[in-house]
Amino acid sequence: MPSETPTLLTASAMANALSVSDAKVKKAILELGLVPTAKKGCCTYFTSEDQKKIKAVLPGAK
């Protein structure tokens, strides 16, 4: 039985989904101390659970 793979998102993708700037998402990542789930080249990827945490601390996020 294959395990379910989590959806991985970049900071930019999360910013687009939450309708906020990339800078706000990156600042929230630093403030929350989130560690990337995966890294490919210079890109870091976070889970949808991380996105929920970021949404909770950003006022005005969708």
C-alpha positions as CSV (number, residue, x, y, z in Angstrom):
1,M,0.0,0.0,0.0
2,P,1.6,3.3,-1.1
3,S,1.9,6.0,1.6
4,E,0.3,9.4,0.9
5,T,2.9,12.0,0.0
6,P,2.4,15.4,1.4
7,T,1.9,18.4,-0.8
8,L,5.1,20.5,-0.8
9,L,5.0,24.2,-1.4
10,T,7.6,26.9,-1.8
11,A,7.3,30.2,0.1
12,S,6.3,31.9,-3.2
13,A,3.5,29.4,-3.8
14,M,2.2,29.9,-0.2
15,A,2.3,33.6,-0.7
16,N,0.2,33.3,-3.9
17,A,-2.3,31.0,-2.2
18,L,-2.6,33.3,0.8
19,S,-2.7,36.5,-1.2
20,V,0.2,38.1,0.6
21,S,3.7,39.1,-0.4
22,D,6.6,36.7,-0.5
23,A,8.5,38.8,2.1
24,K,5.6,38.4,4.6
25,V,5.7,34.6,4.2
26,K,9.5,34.4,4.5
27,K,9.4,36.6,7.6
28,A,6.7,34.4,9.1
29,I,8.8,31.3,8.3
30,L,11.8,32.8,10.2
31,E,9.6,34.0,13.1
32,L,8.0,30.5,13.5
33,G,11.3,28.7,13.1
34,L,10.0,26.4,10.4
35,V,12.4,23.9,8.9
36,P,11.9,23.0,5.3
37,T,10.6,19.5,4.7
38,A,12.6,19.2,1.5
39,K,15.3,21.1,-0.4
40,K,16.0,20.9,-4.1
41,G,18.8,23.1,-5.3
42,C,18.3,26.5,-3.8
43,C,14.5,26.0,-3.3
44,T,13.0,25.0,0.0
45,Y,9.7,23.2,0.3
46,F,7.2,23.3,3.2
47,T,4.1,21.2,3.9
48,S,0.5,22.4,3.9
49,E,0.6,22.1,7.7
50,D,3.3,24.7,7.7
51,Q,1.1,26.9,5.5
52,K,-1.7,26.6,8.1
53,K,0.7,27.8,10.8
54,I,1.8,30.7,8.6
55,K,-1.8,31.7,7.8
56,A,-2.6,31.8,11.5
57,V,0.1,34.5,12.2
58,L,-0.5,36.6,9.1
59,P,-3.3,39.1,9.3
60,G,-5.3,39.5,6.2
61,A,-4.2,36.1,4.7
62,K,-6.9,34.2,2.9
